[in-house]
Amino acid sequence: MNILAIDAHPDDIEYGCAGSLVKYRQQGHRIFLLVVTNGACKGDSKIRKQEQLEAARIMDAEDVFFGDYPDTQLTCGRELIMFIEDIARKVQPDFAFVPSRRTHIRTTEPWRKPRYLPAGRSSRTCSITMACPRRTSHQAFLWI
């Protein structure tokens, strides 16, 4: 199976579903990661990208795709949906992991800065609209 994990920022996938991805990889499935924003609001985007690539190597992900959209300025619209669908066409996922609403609320509570929520909300909303080309129905697993 091809499995695509999608989230807004570098390191979100690791916090959300890395354990499940590693288990699937150990069973011989192919895993792919899509990080939608550059994550610059929480640190140097170049460092965060390198850390994301290292995490992908540890998880044995087949590929990592970066949207490099500006952090905290992401909106769910045609451009973002088309970007995610383009990656989905390349990966041909059997299913996808996407964040639930609770994931982003819980991870942002310590900072009490709601400005981090739109990126997560937009990536989640647009991810759920993506088509899994090898399936007749959408299959997305929300992590909590």
N, CA, C and O of each residue as an XYZ file, in Angstrom:
576
protein
N       0.826     -1.190      0.000
C       0.000      0.000      0.000
C       0.867      1.250      0.000
O       1.980      1.250      0.526
N       0.350      2.297     -0.588
C       0.964      3.615     -0.522
C       0.196      4.436      0.512
O      -1.029      4.541      0.448
N       0.921      5.009      1.454
C       0.305      5.772      2.543
C       0.890      7.175      2.529
O       2.108      7.351      2.515
N       0.010      8.174      2.533
C       0.422      9.570      2.510
C       0.009     10.227      3.824
O      -1.163     10.181      4.199
N       0.965     10.837      4.526
C       0.676     11.609      5.741
C       0.811     13.085      5.394
O       1.812     13.507      4.813
N      -0.200     13.864      5.753
C      -0.246     15.283      5.409
C      -0.424     16.105      6.678
O      -1.274     15.792      7.511
N       0.370     17.148      6.823
C       0.142     18.084      7.913
C       0.710     19.443      7.561
O       1.407     19.603      6.558
N       0.401     20.422      8.403
C       0.723     21.816      8.097
C       2.193     22.161      8.275
O       2.764     22.861      7.438
N       2.820     21.686      9.347
C       4.159     22.158      9.707
C       5.170     21.009      9.813
O       4.796     19.861     10.054
N       6.455     21.336      9.628
C       7.482     20.331      9.927
C       7.331     19.887     11.381
O       7.114     20.719     12.262
N       7.439     18.633     11.629
C       7.351     17.908     12.901
C       5.930     17.564     13.323
O       5.760     16.790     14.265
N       4.904     18.099     12.677
C       3.528     17.747     13.040
C       3.239     16.266     12.765
O       2.577     15.605     13.565
N       3.722     15.758     11.663
C       3.480     14.357     11.320
C       4.112     13.444     12.365
O       3.520     12.444     12.769
N       5.312     13.796     12.796
C       6.007     12.964     13.789
C       5.228     12.913     15.089
O       5.108     11.849     15.697
N       4.692     14.056     15.528
C       3.893     14.079     16.752
C       2.576     13.352     16.572
O       2.067     12.742     17.513
N       2.021     13.411     15.378
C       0.689     12.873     15.164
C       0.600     11.397     14.846
O      -0.237     10.696     15.414
N       1.456     10.902     13.937
C       1.241      9.522     13.491
C       2.513      8.775     13.114
O       2.439      7.769     12.408
N       3.667      9.233     13.561
C       4.921      8.566     13.185
C       4.940      7.101     13.598
O       5.418      6.249     12.850
N       4.425      6.809     14.778
C       4.411      5.413     15.229
C       3.643      4.515     14.285
O       4.096      3.417     13.959
N       2.486      4.970     13.844
C       1.688      4.183     12.891
C       2.402      4.058     11.555
O       2.400      2.990     10.943
N       3.012      5.149     11.101
C       3.731      5.105      9.827
C       4.887      4.110      9.879
O       5.092      3.344      8.937
N       5.635      4.118     10.966
C       6.757      3.185     11.120
C       6.247      1.747     11.094
O       6.857      0.885     10.460
N       5.133      1.483     11.778
C       4.575      0.118     11.761
C       4.184     -0.304     10.343
O       4.466     -1.423      9.916
N       3.534      0.604      9.628
C       3.175      0.283      8.241
C       4.423      0.047      7.398
O       4.449     -0.874      6.582
N       5.444      0.855      7.580
C       6.689      0.688      6.822
C       7.336     -0.651      7.124
O       7.827     -1.325      6.218
N       7.340     -1.041      8.395
C       7.920     -2.328      8.791
C       7.162     -3.505      8.189
O       7.710     -4.598      8.051
N       5.906     -3.280      7.831
C       5.107     -4.325      7.181
C       5.273     -4.304      5.661
O       4.620     -5.066      4.947
N       6.150     -3.425      5.173
C       6.454     -3.397      3.745
C       5.693     -2.368      2.934
O       5.831     -2.328      1.711
N       4.893     -1.534      3.584
C       4.150     -0.516      2.856
C       5.026      0.697      2.592
O       6.012      0.933      3.289
N       4.657      1.448      1.590
C       5.417      2.649      1.207
C       4.784      3.869      1.880
O       3.570      4.058      1.812
N       5.612      4.698      2.533
C       5.078      5.889      3.186
C       5.674      7.150      2.571
O       6.847      7.202      2.200
N       4.818      8.158      2.481
C       5.175      9.444      1.904
C       4.678     10.537      2.850
O       3.646     10.378      3.502
N       5.405     11.630      2.920
C       5.048     12.730      3.804
C       4.836     14.003      2.991
O       5.567     14.267      2.036
N       3.840     14.785      3.373
C       3.587     16.081      2.760
C       3.483     17.127      3.864
O       2.576     17.083      4.694
N       4.419     18.060      3.860
C       4.438     19.169      4.815
C       4.044     20.422      4.037
O       4.745     20.831      3.111
N       2.931     21.023      4.412
C       2.344     22.078      3.594
C       3.027     23.438      3.756
O       3.244     24.129      2.760
N       3.372     23.840      4.988
C       3.977     25.165      5.184
C       5.473     25.048      5.457
O       6.004     23.955      5.655
N       6.134     26.198      5.463
C       7.576     26.201      5.735
C       7.900     26.169      7.221
O       9.056     25.962      7.591
N       6.905     26.369      8.083
C       7.123     26.291      9.523
C       7.947     27.424     10.103
O       8.446     27.308     11.222
N       8.101     28.509      9.375
C       8.993     29.592      9.791
C       8.524     30.329     11.037
O       9.326     30.993     11.693
N       7.265     30.228     11.371
C       6.759     30.945     12.540
C       7.333     30.385     13.844
O       7.404     31.102     14.842
N       7.736     29.134     13.846
C       8.260     28.482     15.049
C       9.753     28.217     14.971
O      10.276     27.441     15.770
N      10.450     28.837     14.037
C      11.887     28.642     13.931
C      12.383     28.841     12.512
O      11.610     29.160     11.609
N      13.669     28.652     12.328
C      14.299     28.805     11.022
C      13.770     27.729     10.071
O      13.903     26.536     10.341
N      13.176     28.152      8.971
C      12.554     27.199      8.052
C      13.566     26.228      7.432
O      13.226     25.077      7.156
N      14.797     26.679      7.214
C      15.813     25.785      6.640
C      16.184     24.682      7.628
O      16.350     23.525      7.242
N      16.313     25.043      8.888
C      16.627     24.046      9.924
C      15.465     23.083     10.091
O      15.663     21.873     10.204
N      14.258     23.618     10.106
C      13.080     22.756     10.266
C      12.935     21.786      9.094
O      12.514     20.644      9.278
N      13.284     22.241      7.891
C      13.217     21.358      6.720
C      14.249     20.233      6.849
O      13.944     19.074      6.567
N      15.459     20.574      7.273
C      16.500     19.550      7.474
C      16.077     18.554      8.544
O      16.275     17.349      8.387
N      15.496     19.052      9.629
C      15.005     18.152     10.685
C      13.907     17.238     10.158
O      13.847     16.063     10.517
N      13.038     17.778      9.306
C      11.973     16.969      8.712
C      12.546     15.873      7.823
O      12.077     14.735      7.850
N      13.552     16.215      7.041
C      14.193     15.211      6.187
C      14.870     14.127      7.014
O      14.839     12.953      6.643
N      15.476     14.509      8.125
C      16.111     13.518      9.013
C      15.061     12.608      9.640
O      15.263     11.397      9.734
N      13.955     13.181     10.064
C      12.869     12.369     10.625
C      12.325     11.397      9.581
O      12.037     10.242      9.895
N      12.188     11.860      8.352
C      11.711     10.993      7.267
C      12.687      9.855      7.021
O      12.277      8.726      6.752
N      13.980     10.149      7.112
C      14.992      9.101      6.938
C      14.862      8.054      8.041
O      14.930      6.855      7.773
N      14.679      8.500      9.263
C      14.539      7.574     10.394
C      13.292      6.713     10.228
O      13.309      5.524     10.546
N      12.201      7.315      9.726
C      10.959      6.563      9.513
C      11.012      5.713      8.243
O      10.121      4.901      7.993
N      12.065      5.907      7.445
C      12.221      5.216      6.166
C      11.114      5.587      5.179
O      10.611      4.743      4.438
N      10.749      6.872      5.189
C       9.759      7.362      4.226
C      10.381      7.360      2.838
O      11.568      7.639      2.667
N       9.569      7.046      1.873
C      10.059      6.996      0.505
C      10.331      8.377     -0.079
O      11.263      8.558     -0.862
N       9.506      9.353      0.310
C       9.704     10.714     -0.191
C       9.007     11.699      0.733
O       8.054     11.358      1.433
N       9.507     12.929      0.716
C       8.902     14.026      1.472
C       8.635     15.154      0.484
O       9.512     15.544     -0.287
N       7.426     15.662      0.519
C       7.041     16.774     -0.336
C       6.836     17.997      0.557
O       6.239     17.904      1.629
N       7.335     19.131      0.102
C       7.211     20.376      0.856
C       6.416     21.381      0.033
O       6.709     21.613     -1.140
N       5.404     21.974      0.668
C       4.632     23.020     -0.001
C       5.302     24.374      0.119
O       5.140     25.233     -0.747
N       6.052     24.563      1.187
C       6.738     25.834      1.442
C       5.808     27.043      1.433
O       6.240     28.161      1.153
N       4.536     26.818      1.739
C       3.619     27.947      1.888
C       4.012     28.715      3.145
O       4.518     28.111      4.091
N       3.795     30.033      3.183
C       4.147     30.813      4.378
C       3.337     30.347      5.585
O       2.121     30.171      5.500
N       4.013     30.155      6.686
C       3.363     29.719      7.922
C       2.403     30.798      8.414
O       2.702     31.989      8.319
N       1.276     30.393      8.927
C       0.187     31.221      9.471
C      -0.570     32.005      8.402
O      -1.442     32.804      8.744
N      -0.271     31.807      7.134
C      -0.968     32.531      6.069
C      -1.675     31.583      5.110
O      -2.042     31.975      4.002
N      -1.865     30.351      5.529
C      -2.440     29.327      4.672
C      -3.966     29.401      4.690
O      -4.580     29.454      5.755
N      -4.564     29.403      3.515
C      -6.014     29.365      3.416
C      -6.403     28.222      2.492
O      -5.708     27.911      1.524
N      -7.526     27.611      2.815
C      -8.012     26.516      1.982
C      -8.685     27.119      0.760
O      -9.726     27.768      0.861
N      -8.086     26.899     -0.365
C      -8.626     27.411     -1.616
C      -8.152     26.557     -2.771
O      -7.505     25.527     -2.580
N      -8.476     26.989     -3.949
C      -8.158     26.229     -5.172
C      -6.675     25.886     -5.287
O      -6.327     24.750     -5.608
N      -5.799     26.860     -5.026
C      -4.357     26.620     -5.179
C      -3.873     25.501     -4.252
O      -3.155     24.599     -4.682
N      -4.267     25.566     -2.995
C      -3.837     24.553     -2.030
C      -4.426     23.186     -2.360
O      -3.729     22.174     -2.298
N      -5.697     23.159     -2.708
C      -6.329     21.887     -3.071
C      -5.628     21.272     -4.283
O      -5.360     20.070     -4.297
N      -5.333     22.078     -5.289
C      -4.659     21.554     -6.485
C      -3.256     21.049     -6.146
O      -2.809     20.041     -6.692
N      -2.561     21.751     -5.244
C      -1.225     21.306     -4.823
C      -1.302     19.936     -4.156
O      -0.528     19.038     -4.487
N      -2.225     19.777     -3.224
C      -2.367     18.496     -2.523
C      -2.806     17.401     -3.492
O      -2.302     16.280     -3.424
N      -3.728     17.707     -4.380
C      -4.164     16.713     -5.361
C      -3.032     16.303     -6.291
O      -2.956     15.140     -6.687
N      -2.150     17.234     -6.649
C      -1.005     16.911     -7.496
C      -0.094     15.898     -6.795
O       0.367     14.935     -7.408
N       0.155     16.126     -5.520
C       0.971     15.172     -4.745
C       0.250     13.828     -4.667
O       0.877     12.777     -4.808
N      -1.050     13.857     -4.446
C      -1.826     12.606     -4.380
C      -1.745     11.835     -5.691
O      -1.657     10.608     -5.684
N      -1.775     12.542     -6.811
C      -1.641     11.853     -8.109
C      -0.265     11.203     -8.253
O      -0.145     10.107     -8.801
N       0.774     11.883     -7.759
C       2.129     11.316     -7.825
C       2.264     10.088     -6.933
O       2.839      9.077     -7.336
N       1.730     10.185     -5.718
C       1.895      9.121     -4.722
C       0.925      7.963     -4.952
O       1.255      6.811     -4.673
N      -0.282      8.270     -5.464
C      -1.324      7.265     -5.632
C      -1.613      6.572     -4.293
O      -1.501      5.350     -4.202
N      -1.984      7.334     -3.250
C      -2.171      6.727     -1.932
C      -3.394      5.835     -1.860
O      -4.427      6.107     -2.472
N      -3.251      4.760     -1.094
C      -4.399      3.921     -0.780
C      -5.212      4.569      0.342
O      -6.434      4.432      0.396
N      -4.522      5.270      1.227
C      -5.182      6.106      2.219
C      -4.208      7.145      2.731
O      -3.003      7.072      2.491
N      -4.767      8.127      3.451
C      -3.952      9.234      3.954
C      -4.217      9.449      5.436
O      -5.325      9.225      5.922
N      -3.185      9.886      6.143
C      -3.318     10.361      7.517
C      -3.366     11.880      7.458
O      -2.485     12.505      6.866
N      -4.385     12.482      8.065
C      -4.489     13.937      8.151
C      -4.829     14.292      9.596
O      -5.411     13.476     10.310
N      -4.473     15.504     10.035
C      -4.712     15.865     11.436
C      -6.184     16.124     11.714
O      -6.920     16.592     10.845
N      -6.599     15.819     12.923
C      -7.950     16.188     13.342
C      -7.914     17.595     13.901
O      -6.837     18.134     14.155
N      -9.051     18.184     14.092
C      -9.135     19.520     14.667
C      -8.502     19.537     16.051
O      -7.812     20.494     16.404
N      -8.725     18.509     16.825
C      -8.209     18.452     18.198
C      -6.689     18.430     18.242
O      -6.101     18.935     19.198
N      -6.041     17.864     17.243
C      -4.581     17.820     17.224
C      -4.000     19.217     17.300
O      -3.115     19.479     18.114
N      -4.489     20.117     16.459
C      -3.915     21.462     16.417
C      -4.322     22.308     17.608
O      -3.552     23.163     18.045
N      -5.504     22.092     18.136
C      -5.890     22.835     19.333
C      -5.006     22.401     20.497
O      -4.501     23.241     21.243
N      -4.819     21.099     20.653
C      -4.025     20.612     21.770
C      -2.565     21.038     21.642
O      -1.961     21.426     22.642
N      -1.991     20.980     20.473
C      -0.579     21.323     20.341
C      -0.338     22.819     20.448
O       0.792     23.238     20.699
N      -1.368     23.633     20.265
C      -1.157     25.072     20.363
C      -1.589     25.625     21.710
O      -1.289     26.782     22.005
N      -2.274     24.860     22.534
C      -2.736     25.375     23.822
C      -1.630     25.939     24.709
O      -1.847     26.979     25.330
N      -0.459     25.311     24.804
C       0.553     25.878     25.699
C       0.964     27.303     25.323
O       1.380     28.071     26.190
N       0.855     27.655     24.069
C       1.260     28.993     23.651
C       0.083     29.958     23.625
O       0.277     31.174     23.601
N      -1.144     29.422     23.630
C      -2.353     30.236     23.605
C      -2.340     31.266     22.477
O      -2.781     32.400     22.659
N      -1.838     30.869     21.331
C      -1.779     31.767     20.182
C      -2.626     31.176     19.055
O      -2.146     30.323     18.309
N      -3.857     31.611     18.922
C      -4.724     31.028     17.898
C      -4.242     31.235     16.476
O      -4.795     30.634     15.554
N      -3.220     32.073     16.264
C      -2.749     32.288     14.898
C      -2.169     31.023     14.274
O      -2.043     30.950     13.051
N      -1.816     30.035     15.077
C      -1.291     28.791     14.523
C      -2.392     27.887     13.992
O      -2.113     26.974     13.214
N      -3.615     28.116     14.387
C      -4.707     27.236     13.992
C      -5.049     27.271     12.506
O      -5.324     26.211     11.943
N      -5.048     28.434     11.829
C      -5.478     28.424     10.429
C      -4.675     27.507      9.524
O      -5.253     26.884      8.634
N      -3.383     27.400      9.713
C      -2.584     26.529      8.839
C      -3.015     25.078      9.010
O      -3.191     24.361      8.024
N      -3.185     24.649     10.236
C      -3.628     23.283     10.480
C      -5.025     23.042      9.960
O      -5.304     22.008      9.353
N      -5.903     23.999     10.199
C      -7.284     23.868      9.743
C      -7.336     23.821      8.216
O      -8.059     23.002      7.650
N      -6.590     24.676      7.555
C      -6.606     24.706      6.087
C      -6.011     23.436      5.494
O      -6.564     22.879      4.546
N      -4.881     22.966      6.046
C      -4.281     21.749      5.497
C      -5.196     20.560      5.724
O      -5.296     19.686      4.864
N      -5.871     20.513      6.877
C      -6.793     19.410      7.158
C      -7.966     19.455      6.191
O      -8.295     18.445      5.568
N      -8.602     20.622      6.060
C      -9.777     20.745      5.204
C      -9.448     20.395      3.761
O     -10.184     19.646      3.118
N      -8.358     20.927      3.256
C      -7.979     20.648      1.865
C      -7.539     19.208      1.682
O      -7.779     18.621      0.627
N      -6.900     18.625      2.690
C      -6.455     17.239      2.587
C      -7.631     16.295      2.483
O      -7.591     15.326      1.725
N      -8.677     16.571      3.242
C      -9.838     15.692      3.228
C     -10.538     15.749      1.875
O     -11.190     14.783      1.480
N     -10.414     16.869      1.157
C     -11.058     16.972     -0.151
C     -10.278     16.254     -1.251
O     -10.788     16.067     -2.356
N      -9.039     15.851     -0.948
C      -8.233     15.234     -2.003
C      -8.805     13.881     -2.405
O      -9.442     13.199     -1.603
N      -8.575     13.513     -3.626
C      -9.023     12.215     -4.118
C      -7.886     11.218     -3.982
O      -6.741     11.509     -4.327
N      -8.217     10.046     -3.476
C      -7.246      8.948     -3.483
C      -7.485      8.203     -4.787
O      -8.437      7.429     -4.884
N      -6.635      8.421     -5.802
C      -6.905      7.950     -7.154
C      -7.129      6.446     -7.296
O      -7.842      6.022     -8.206
N      -6.540      5.629     -6.424
C      -6.698      4.185     -6.589
C      -7.898      3.660     -5.821
O      -8.082      2.446     -5.738
N      -8.703      4.517     -5.270
C      -9.880      4.129     -4.504
C     -11.118      4.771     -5.116
O     -11.040      5.832     -5.737
N     -12.250      4.123     -4.935
C     -13.493      4.726     -5.403
C     -14.061      5.657     -4.346
O     -14.921      6.482     -4.655
N     -13.601      5.545     -3.102
C     -14.065      6.456     -2.048
C     -12.849      7.065     -1.362
O     -11.748      6.516     -1.411
N     -13.068      8.197     -0.730
C     -11.984      8.858     -0.003
C     -11.692      8.084      1.274
O     -12.620      7.673      1.971
N     -10.451      7.884      1.585
C     -10.079      7.249      2.838
C      -9.028      8.107      3.501
O      -7.886      8.167      3.047
N      -9.406      8.756      4.553
C      -8.480      9.578      5.319
C      -8.661      9.248      6.785
O      -9.790      9.201      7.273
N      -7.583      9.022      7.487
C      -7.616      8.744      8.903
C      -7.173      9.995      9.658
O      -6.073     10.506      9.450
N      -8.046     10.474     10.531
C      -7.701     11.647     11.330
C      -7.049     11.176     12.617
O      -7.583     10.305     13.302
N      -5.905     11.742     12.949
C      -5.317     11.385     14.224
C      -5.740     12.403     15.264
O      -5.993     13.566     14.950
N      -5.814     11.955     16.500
C      -6.324     12.803     17.578
C      -5.191     13.331     18.420
O      -5.425     14.067     19.379
